[in-house]
Amino acid sequence: MGKMLAFVYGVTCFFLFNAILIYIIVFISPVFEPQLIDAGAEVPFAQALLINLGLIVLFGLQHSVMARPTFKQWWTKIVPTHIERSTYGLMAALALTLLCWQWQPLPAIIWHIENPIGYWMLVGLFGFGWLFSLFATSLMDSVDLSGLRQVYLYWRDKPYTLPPFQVVSVYKYIRHPIMLGTIIGLWATPTMSVGHLLLATGFTVYILIGIHFEEKNMLESHGELYQKYQQETSRLIPFLV
């Protein structure tokens, strides 16, 4: 793959991944009645449950397996190193697109808040969660995380170096603010359907498992520096967990 083509590929993957992330937020947004996650023709409950669980597991496997160092070692024999991260983002975007496209409605209501104050508090918390996650992402080297830095350096004939480990802003108090914001965004809704509950539960379980493996990778990459950081900060909730 030529240098310019690799750069265009990386930029395209970046925009595709971010587009589907935005759609996921819209997909479960409490602003819509019914929520998009509950729209469409219904199939039998057991069938819908199995399909939806399969979609969540498929995304979880893609997102976890492709992030493991052992997989990357094999994968980069097929996919050039400079586009590995962009390809990871593309595969994640495709898995999320499939999830939204094939998701089966389970619209039975678990809870519904009619009180205007409670309703708008939860809508506000929904927005806060996703904005907090975006803010936390902006504090990281998101250009490297998305693969843009890798394809840019390849295009400019410059060697790739791993970004230094830095602790700034909210990262001084919690190690995974992006995940905290995502969990808040998944659960903060005035109307919780069975389908939304399934998605929120599945993604939360995946996030907690993913954090475990991510921290193992960070320890391998940064050693005592990250171990000290673990001892000084909470994982998700400041001063608690």
CYANA upper distance limits for C-alpha pairs under 8 A (distance plus 0.5 A):
  1 MET  CA      5 LEU  CA      6.90
  1 MET  CA      6 ALA  CA      6.64
  2 GLY  CA      6 ALA  CA      6.52
  3 LYS  CA      7 PHE  CA      6.77
  3 LYS  CA    151 VAL  CA      8.37
  3 LYS  CA    154 TYR  CA      7.04
  3 LYS  CA    155 TRP  CA      5.26
  4 MET  CA      8 VAL  CA      6.72
  4 MET  CA    155 TRP  CA      6.66
  5 LEU  CA      9 TYR  CA      6.51
  6 ALA  CA     10 GLY  CA      6.65
  6 ALA  CA     83 ILE  CA      7.39
  6 ALA  CA    151 VAL  CA      6.66
  6 ALA  CA    155 TRP  CA      8.01
  7 PHE  CA     11 VAL  CA      6.77
  7 PHE  CA    148 LEU  CA      8.20
  7 PHE  CA    151 VAL  CA      5.53
  7 PHE  CA    152 TYR  CA      6.54
  7 PHE  CA    154 TYR  CA      8.46
  7 PHE  CA    155 TRP  CA      6.89
  8 VAL  CA     12 THR  CA      6.58
  9 TYR  CA     13 CYS  CA      6.67
  9 TYR  CA     86 SER  CA      8.26
 10 GLY  CA     14 PHE  CA      6.67
 10 GLY  CA     83 ILE  CA      7.24
 10 GLY  CA     86 SER  CA      5.81
 10 GLY  CA     87 THR  CA      8.39
 10 GLY  CA    147 GLY  CA      7.03
 10 GLY  CA    148 LEU  CA      6.28
 10 GLY  CA    151 VAL  CA      6.64
 11 VAL  CA     15 PHE  CA      6.88
 11 VAL  CA    148 LEU  CA      6.97
 12 THR  CA     16 LEU  CA      6.65
 13 CYS  CA     17 PHE  CA      6.57
 13 CYS  CA     86 SER  CA      6.30
 13 CYS  CA     87 THR  CA      7.59
 13 CYS  CA     89 GLY  CA      6.84
 13 CYS  CA     90 LEU  CA      5.71
 14 PHE  CA     18 ASN  CA      6.81
 14 PHE  CA     86 SER  CA      7.42
 14 PHE  CA     89 GLY  CA      7.51
 14 PHE  CA     90 LEU  CA      8.19
 14 PHE  CA    146 SER  CA      6.78
 14 PHE  CA    147 GLY  CA      8.12
 14 PHE  CA    148 LEU  CA      7.74
 15 PHE  CA     19 ALA  CA      6.45
 16 LEU  CA     20 ILE  CA      6.89
 16 LEU  CA     90 LEU  CA      7.54
 16 LEU  CA     93 ALA  CA      7.06
 17 PHE  CA     21 LEU  CA      6.80
 17 PHE  CA     89 GLY  CA      6.48
 17 PHE  CA     90 LEU  CA      6.75
 17 PHE  CA     92 ALA  CA      7.69
 17 PHE  CA     93 ALA  CA      5.30
 18 ASN  CA     22 ILE  CA      6.76
 19 ALA  CA     23 TYR  CA      6.83
 20 ILE  CA     24 ILE  CA      6.61
 20 ILE  CA     93 ALA  CA      6.65
 20 ILE  CA     96 LEU  CA      7.41
 20 ILE  CA     97 THR  CA      7.10
 21 LEU  CA     25 ILE  CA      7.06
 21 LEU  CA     93 ALA  CA      8.40
 22 ILE  CA     26 VAL  CA      6.93
 23 TYR  CA     27 PHE  CA      6.32
 24 ILE  CA     28 ILE  CA      7.05
 24 ILE  CA     96 LEU  CA      8.41
 24 ILE  CA    100 CYS  CA      7.97
 25 ILE  CA     29 SER  CA      6.39
 25 ILE  CA    130 TRP  CA      8.47
 26 VAL  CA     36 LEU  CA      8.08
 27 PHE  CA     35 GLN  CA      7.33
 27 PHE  CA     36 LEU  CA      5.53
 27 PHE  CA     37 ILE  CA      6.04
 27 PHE  CA    100 CYS  CA      8.12
 28 ILE  CA     35 GLN  CA      6.47
 28 ILE  CA     36 LEU  CA      6.87
 28 ILE  CA     37 ILE  CA      6.31
 28 ILE  CA    186 LEU  CA      8.18
 28 ILE  CA    196 HIS  CA      7.56
 29 SER  CA     35 GLN  CA      6.80
 29 SER  CA     36 LEU  CA      8.17
 29 SER  CA    126 PHE  CA      8.45
 29 SER  CA    189 THR  CA      8.34
 30 PRO  CA     35 GLN  CA      6.61
 30 PRO  CA    123 VAL  CA      7.05
 30 PRO  CA    189 THR  CA      6.35
 30 PRO  CA    190 PRO  CA      7.35
 30 PRO  CA    191 THR  CA      7.38
 31 VAL  CA     35 GLN  CA      7.89
 31 VAL  CA    123 VAL  CA      8.09
 32 PHE  CA     36 LEU  CA      7.43
 34 PRO  CA     38 ASP  CA      6.79
 34 PRO  CA     39 ALA  CA      7.01
 35 GLN  CA     39 ALA  CA      7.09
 37 ILE  CA    100 CYS  CA      8.32
 37 ILE  CA    103 TRP  CA      7.85
 37 ILE  CA    104 GLN  CA      8.49
 37 ILE  CA    105 PRO  CA      6.81
 37 ILE  CA    195 GLY  CA      7.49
 37 ILE  CA    196 HIS  CA      7.31
 38 ASP  CA    104 GLN  CA      8.23
 38 ASP  CA    105 PRO  CA      5.00
 38 ASP  CA    106 LEU  CA      6.57
 38 ASP  CA    107 PRO  CA      5.64
 38 ASP  CA    193 SER  CA      8.12
 38 ASP  CA    195 GLY  CA      7.28
 38 ASP  CA    196 HIS  CA      8.32
 39 ALA  CA    105 PRO  CA      6.65
 39 ALA  CA    107 PRO  CA      8.45
 40 GLY  CA    104 GLN  CA      8.32
 40 GLY  CA    105 PRO  CA      7.02
 41 ALA  CA    104 GLN  CA      8.45
 41 ALA  CA    105 PRO  CA      7.67
 42 GLU  CA     48 ALA  CA      8.46
 42 GLU  CA    104 GLN  CA      7.25
 42 GLU  CA    105 PRO  CA      6.28
 42 GLU  CA    106 LEU  CA      7.83
 43 VAL  CA     47 GLN  CA      7.16
 43 VAL  CA     48 ALA  CA      6.57
 43 VAL  CA    104 GLN  CA      7.69
 43 VAL  CA    105 PRO  CA      8.31
 44 PRO  CA     48 ALA  CA      6.70
 45 PHE  CA     49 LEU  CA      6.53
 45 PHE  CA    106 LEU  CA      7.76
 46 ALA  CA     50 LEU  CA      6.69
 47 GLN  CA     51 ILE  CA      6.70
 48 ALA  CA     52 ASN  CA      6.54
 48 ALA  CA    103 TRP  CA      8.41
 48 ALA  CA    104 GLN  CA      5.71
 48 ALA  CA    105 PRO  CA      7.64
 48 ALA  CA    106 LEU  CA      7.72
 49 LEU  CA     53 LEU  CA      6.54
 49 LEU  CA    104 GLN  CA      8.30
 50 LEU  CA     54 GLY  CA      6.54
 51 ILE  CA     55 LEU  CA      6.78
 51 ILE  CA    103 TRP  CA      7.84
 51 ILE  CA    104 GLN  CA      7.68
 52 ASN  CA     56 ILE  CA      6.81
 52 ASN  CA     99 LEU  CA      8.19
 52 ASN  CA    102 GLN  CA      8.47
 52 ASN  CA    103 TRP  CA      6.31
 52 ASN  CA    104 GLN  CA      6.96
 53 LEU  CA     57 VAL  CA      6.63
 53 LEU  CA    198 LEU  CA      8.46
 53 LEU  CA    202 GLY  CA      8.26
 54 GLY  CA     58 LEU  CA      6.49
 55 LEU  CA     59 PHE  CA      6.79
 55 LEU  CA     95 ALA  CA      8.49
 55 LEU  CA     98 LEU  CA      8.07
 55 LEU  CA     99 LEU  CA      5.92
 55 LEU  CA    103 TRP  CA      8.13
 56 ILE  CA     60 GLY  CA      6.64
 56 ILE  CA     99 LEU  CA      7.68
 56 ILE  CA    199 LEU  CA      7.92
 56 ILE  CA    202 GLY  CA      6.95
 56 ILE  CA    203 PHE  CA      7.81
 57 VAL  CA     61 LEU  CA      6.50
 58 LEU  CA     62 GLN  CA      6.69
 58 LEU  CA     95 ALA  CA      7.69
 59 PHE  CA     63 HIS  CA      6.50
 59 PHE  CA     92 ALA  CA      7.55
 59 PHE  CA     95 ALA  CA      5.87
 59 PHE  CA     96 LEU  CA      7.18
 59 PHE  CA     99 LEU  CA      8.31
 60 GLY  CA     64 SER  CA      6.42
 60 GLY  CA    206 TYR  CA      6.78
 61 LEU  CA     65 VAL  CA      6.08
 61 LEU  CA     66 MET  CA      8.45
 62 GLN  CA     66 MET  CA      6.36
 62 GLN  CA     91 MET  CA      7.90
 62 GLN  CA     92 ALA  CA      7.33
 62 GLN  CA     95 ALA  CA      8.02
 63 HIS  CA     67 ALA  CA      6.91
 63 HIS  CA     88 TYR  CA      8.37
 63 HIS  CA     92 ALA  CA      6.76
 64 SER  CA     68 ARG  CA      7.13
 64 SER  CA    210 GLY  CA      7.31
 65 VAL  CA     71 PHE  CA      7.15
 66 MET  CA     71 PHE  CA      6.45
 66 MET  CA     72 LYS  CA      7.09
 66 MET  CA     88 TYR  CA      7.28
 67 ALA  CA     71 PHE  CA      7.71
 67 ALA  CA     72 LYS  CA      7.45
 67 ALA  CA     88 TYR  CA      8.39
 68 ARG  CA     72 LYS  CA      6.79
 69 PRO  CA     73 GLN  CA      6.61
 70 THR  CA     74 TRP  CA      7.15
 71 PHE  CA     75 TRP  CA      6.35
 72 LYS  CA     76 THR  CA      6.33
 73 GLN  CA     77 LYS  CA      7.65
 74 TRP  CA     78 ILE  CA      8.02
 75 TRP  CA     79 VAL  CA      6.53
 75 TRP  CA     84 GLU  CA      8.48
 76 THR  CA     80 PRO  CA      6.03
 76 THR  CA     81 THR  CA      5.99
 76 THR  CA     84 GLU  CA      7.27
 79 VAL  CA     83 ILE  CA      7.49
 79 VAL  CA     84 GLU  CA      6.64
 80 PRO  CA     84 GLU  CA      6.74
 81 THR  CA     85 ARG  CA      8.40
 82 HIS  CA    147 GLY  CA      8.32
 82 HIS  CA    150 GLN  CA      5.75
 82 HIS  CA    151 VAL  CA      6.06
 82 HIS  CA    154 TYR  CA      7.07
 83 ILE  CA     87 THR  CA      6.53
 83 ILE  CA    147 GLY  CA      7.40
 83 ILE  CA    150 GLN  CA      7.54
 83 ILE  CA    151 VAL  CA      6.79
 84 GLU  CA     88 TYR  CA      6.71
 84 GLU  CA    147 GLY  CA      8.07
 85 ARG  CA     89 GLY  CA      6.89
 85 ARG  CA    145 LEU  CA      7.91
 85 ARG  CA    146 SER  CA      6.95
 85 ARG  CA    147 GLY  CA      5.20
 85 ARG  CA    150 GLN  CA      8.41
 86 SER  CA     90 LEU  CA      6.74
 86 SER  CA    146 SER  CA      6.73
 86 SER  CA    147 GLY  CA      5.21
 86 SER  CA    148 LEU  CA      7.67
 87 THR  CA     91 MET  CA      6.63
 88 TYR  CA     92 ALA  CA      6.72
 89 GLY  CA     93 ALA  CA      6.61
 89 GLY  CA    146 SER  CA      7.27
 89 GLY  CA    147 GLY  CA      8.48
 90 LEU  CA     94 LEU  CA      6.73
 91 MET  CA     95 ALA  CA      6.67
 92 ALA  CA     96 LEU  CA      6.67
 93 ALA  CA     97 THR  CA      6.51
 94 LEU  CA     98 LEU  CA      6.61
 95 ALA  CA     99 LEU  CA      6.74
 96 LEU  CA    100 CYS  CA      6.77
 97 THR  CA    101 TRP  CA      6.51
 98 LEU  CA    102 GLN  CA      6.39
 99 LEU  CA    103 TRP  CA      6.07
104 GLN  CA    195 GLY  CA      8.40
105 PRO  CA    195 GLY  CA      6.68
106 LEU  CA    193 SER  CA      7.32
106 LEU  CA    194 VAL  CA      5.92
106 LEU  CA    195 GLY  CA      4.99
106 LEU  CA    196 HIS  CA      8.43
107 PRO  CA    193 SER  CA      5.78
107 PRO  CA    194 VAL  CA      6.56
107 PRO  CA    195 GLY  CA      6.75
108 ALA  CA    193 SER  CA      5.90
108 ALA  CA    194 VAL  CA      6.12
108 ALA  CA    195 GLY  CA      8.40
109 ILE  CA    191 THR  CA      7.66
109 ILE  CA    192 MET  CA      6.47
109 ILE  CA    193 SER  CA      4.80
109 ILE  CA    194 VAL  CA      6.77
110 ILE  CA    191 THR  CA      8.14
110 ILE  CA    192 MET  CA      5.90
110 ILE  CA    193 SER  CA      5.81
110 ILE  CA    194 VAL  CA      6.79
111 TRP  CA    190 PRO  CA      7.88
111 TRP  CA    191 THR  CA      6.22
111 TRP  CA    192 MET  CA      5.77
111 TRP  CA    193 SER  CA      7.67
112 HIS  CA    190 PRO  CA      6.01
112 HIS  CA    191 THR  CA      4.86
112 HIS  CA    192 MET  CA      6.97
113 ILE  CA    118 GLY  CA      6.96
113 ILE  CA    119 TYR  CA      6.14
113 ILE  CA    190 PRO  CA      5.48
113 ILE  CA    191 THR  CA      6.92
114 GLU  CA    118 GLY  CA      7.92
114 GLU  CA    119 TYR  CA      6.79
114 GLU  CA    190 PRO  CA      8.29
115 ASN  CA    119 TYR  CA      6.41
116 PRO  CA    120 TRP  CA      6.59
117 ILE  CA    121 MET  CA      6.53
118 GLY  CA    122 LEU  CA      6.79
118 GLY  CA    190 PRO  CA      8.01
119 TYR  CA    123 VAL  CA      6.83
119 TYR  CA    189 THR  CA      8.46
119 TYR  CA    190 PRO  CA      5.80
120 TRP  CA    124 GLY  CA      6.38
120 TRP  CA    190 PRO  CA      8.49
121 MET  CA    125 LEU  CA      6.61
122 LEU  CA    126 PHE  CA      6.56
122 LEU  CA    188 ALA  CA      5.90
122 LEU  CA    189 THR  CA      5.91
122 LEU  CA    190 PRO  CA      6.25
123 VAL  CA    127 GLY  CA      6.91
123 VAL  CA    188 ALA  CA      7.41
123 VAL  CA    189 THR  CA      6.61
123 VAL  CA    190 PRO  CA      7.40
124 GLY  CA    128 PHE  CA      6.56
125 LEU  CA    129 GLY  CA      6.53
125 LEU  CA    184 ILE  CA      7.76
125 LEU  CA    185 GLY  CA      7.76
125 LEU  CA    188 ALA  CA      6.45
126 PHE  CA    130 TRP  CA      7.19
126 PHE  CA    184 ILE  CA      7.05
126 PHE  CA    185 GLY  CA      5.12
126 PHE  CA    186 LEU  CA      7.98
126 PHE  CA    187 TRP  CA      8.15
126 PHE  CA    188 ALA  CA      5.40
126 PHE  CA    189 THR  CA      7.01
127 GLY  CA    131 LEU  CA      6.63
127 GLY  CA    185 GLY  CA      7.38
128 PHE  CA    132 PHE  CA      6.32
128 PHE  CA    181 GLY  CA      8.14
128 PHE  CA    185 GLY  CA      8.00
129 GLY  CA    133 SER  CA      6.72
129 GLY  CA    180 LEU  CA      8.13
129 GLY  CA    181 GLY  CA      4.69
129 GLY  CA    182 THR  CA      6.57
129 GLY  CA    183 ILE  CA      7.95
129 GLY  CA    184 ILE  CA      5.45
129 GLY  CA    185 GLY  CA      5.10
130 TRP  CA    134 LEU  CA      6.69
130 TRP  CA    181 GLY  CA      6.13
130 TRP  CA    182 THR  CA      6.53
130 TRP  CA    184 ILE  CA      8.16
130 TRP  CA    185 GLY  CA      6.02
131 LEU  CA    135 PHE  CA      6.56
131 LEU  CA    181 GLY  CA      8.00
132 PHE  CA    136 ALA  CA      6.63
132 PHE  CA    177 PRO  CA      8.12
132 PHE  CA    178 ILE  CA      7.70
132 PHE  CA    181 GLY  CA      5.88
133 SER  CA    137 THR  CA      6.67
133 SER  CA    177 PRO  CA      6.99
133 SER  CA    178 ILE  CA      4.77
133 SER  CA    179 MET  CA      7.47
133 SER  CA    180 LEU  CA      7.76
133 SER  CA    181 GLY  CA      5.00
133 SER  CA    182 THR  CA      6.58
134 LEU  CA    138 SER  CA      6.77
134 LEU  CA    178 ILE  CA      7.68
135 PHE  CA    139 LEU  CA      7.16
136 ALA  CA    140 MET  CA      7.46
136 ALA  CA    170 VAL  CA      7.84
136 ALA  CA    177 PRO  CA      6.46
136 ALA  CA    178 ILE  CA      5.98
137 THR  CA    141 ASP  CA      8.41
137 THR  CA    142 SER  CA      6.86
137 THR  CA    178 ILE  CA      6.80
138 SER  CA    142 SER  CA      6.90
139 LEU  CA    168 VAL  CA      7.82
139 LEU  CA    169 SER  CA      8.32
141 ASP  CA    145 LEU  CA      6.78
141 ASP  CA    163 PRO  CA      7.95
142 SER  CA    146 SER  CA      6.41
143 VAL  CA    147 GLY  CA      6.85
143 VAL  CA    148 LEU  CA      5.71
143 VAL  CA    149 ARG  CA      5.88
144 ASP  CA    148 LEU  CA      6.45
144 ASP  CA    149 ARG  CA      5.33
144 ASP  CA    150 GLN  CA      7.08
144 ASP  CA    163 PRO  CA      8.35
147 GLY  CA    151 VAL  CA      7.08
148 LEU  CA    152 TYR  CA      6.56
149 ARG  CA    153 LEU  CA      6.55
150 GLN  CA    154 TYR  CA      6.73
150 GLN  CA    160 TYR  CA      7.08
151 VAL  CA    155 TRP  CA      6.56
152 TYR  CA    156 ARG  CA      6.70
153 LEU  CA    157 ASP  CA      6.46
153 LEU  CA    158 LYS  CA      5.43
153 LEU  CA    159 PRO  CA      7.04
153 LEU  CA    160 TYR  CA      7.03
154 TYR  CA    158 LYS  CA      6.54
154 TYR  CA    159 PRO  CA      7.78
154 TYR  CA    160 TYR  CA      8.38
165 PHE  CA    222 HIS  CA      7.98
167 VAL  CA    171 TYR  CA      6.06
167 VAL  CA    172 LYS  CA      6.36
168 VAL  CA    172 LYS  CA      6.37
170 VAL  CA    174 ILE  CA      6.87
170 VAL  CA    177 PRO  CA      7.54
171 TYR  CA    175 ARG  CA      5.97
171 TYR  CA    176 HIS  CA      7.83
171 TYR  CA    177 PRO  CA      7.45
172 LYS  CA    233 THR  CA      7.26
173 TYR  CA    233 THR  CA      5.81
173 TYR  CA    234 SER  CA      6.81
173 TYR  CA    238 PRO  CA      6.11
173 TYR  CA    239 PHE  CA      8.02
174 ILE  CA    233 THR  CA      6.04
174 ILE  CA    234 SER  CA      5.33
174 ILE  CA    235 ARG  CA      5.87
174 ILE  CA    236 LEU  CA      6.02
174 ILE  CA    237 ILE  CA      6.97
174 ILE  CA    238 PRO  CA      6.20
175 ARG  CA    230 GLN  CA      8.11
175 ARG  CA    233 THR  CA      7.09
175 ARG  CA    234 SER  CA      6.85
175 ARG  CA    235 ARG  CA      5.54
175 ARG  CA    236 LEU  CA      7.02
176 HIS  CA    180 LEU  CA      6.91
176 HIS  CA    211 ILE  CA      8.38
176 HIS  CA    235 ARG  CA      6.61
176 HIS  CA    236 LEU  CA      6.22
177 PRO  CA    181 GLY  CA      6.62
177 PRO  CA    236 LEU  CA      7.10
178 ILE  CA    182 THR  CA      6.75
179 MET  CA    183 ILE  CA      6.64
179 MET  CA    207 ILE  CA      7.35
179 MET  CA    236 LEU  CA      8.15
180 LEU  CA    184 ILE  CA      6.79
180 LEU  CA    236 LEU  CA      6.40
180 LEU  CA    237 ILE  CA      8.16
181 GLY  CA    185 GLY  CA      6.64
182 THR  CA    186 LEU  CA      6.62
183 ILE  CA    187 TRP  CA      6.80
183 ILE  CA    200 ALA  CA      8.18
183 ILE  CA    204 THR  CA      6.82
184 ILE  CA    188 ALA  CA      6.25
186 LEU  CA    200 ALA  CA      5.76
187 TRP  CA    197 LEU  CA      8.36
187 TRP  CA    200 ALA  CA      6.73
192 MET  CA    196 HIS  CA      6.53
192 MET  CA    197 LEU  CA      6.85
193 SER  CA    197 LEU  CA      6.55
194 VAL  CA    198 LEU  CA      6.60
195 GLY  CA    199 LEU  CA      6.80
196 HIS  CA    200 ALA  CA      6.52
197 LEU  CA    201 THR  CA      6.43
198 LEU  CA    202 GLY  CA      6.46
199 LEU  CA    203 PHE  CA      6.51
200 ALA  CA    204 THR  CA      6.45
201 THR  CA    205 VAL  CA      6.64
202 GLY  CA    206 TYR  CA      6.72
203 PHE  CA    207 ILE  CA      6.53
204 THR  CA    208 LEU  CA      6.76
205 VAL  CA    209 ILE  CA      6.76
206 TYR  CA    210 GLY  CA      6.39
207 ILE  CA    211 ILE  CA      6.55
208 LEU  CA    212 HIS  CA      7.08
209 ILE  CA    213 PHE  CA      7.24
210 GLY  CA    214 GLU  CA      6.48
211 ILE  CA    215 GLU  CA      6.56
212 HIS  CA    216 LYS  CA      7.09
213 PHE  CA    217 ASN  CA      6.88
214 GLU  CA    218 MET  CA      6.70
215 GLU  CA    219 LEU  CA      6.63
216 LYS  CA    220 GLU  CA      6.84
217 ASN  CA    221 SER  CA      6.69
218 MET  CA    222 HIS  CA      6.32
218 MET  CA    223 GLY  CA      7.95
218 MET  CA    226 TYR  CA      7.19
219 LEU  CA    223 GLY  CA      5.23
219 LEU  CA    224 GLU  CA      7.87
219 LEU  CA    226 TYR  CA      6.28
219 LEU  CA    227 GLN  CA      7.01
222 HIS  CA    226 TYR  CA      6.10
223 GLY  CA    227 GLN  CA      6.85
224 GLU  CA    228 LYS  CA      6.50
225 LEU  CA    229 TYR  CA      6.90
226 TYR  CA    230 GLN  CA      6.66
227 GLN  CA    231 GLN  CA      6.95
228 LYS  CA    232 GLU  CA      6.88
229 TYR  CA    233 THR  CA      6.69
230 GLN  CA    234 SER  CA      7.70
230 GLN  CA    235 ARG  CA      8.14
233 THR  CA    238 PRO  CA      7.97
233 THR  CA    239 PHE  CA      7.82
234 SER  CA    238 PRO  CA      5.97
234 SER  CA    239 PHE  CA      6.26
234 SER  CA    240 LEU  CA      6.77
234 SER  CA    241 VAL  CA      5.73
235 ARG  CA    241 VAL  CA      5.94
236 LEU  CA    240 LEU  CA      8.45
236 LEU  CA    241 VAL  CA      6.10
237 ILE  CA    241 VAL  CA      5.54
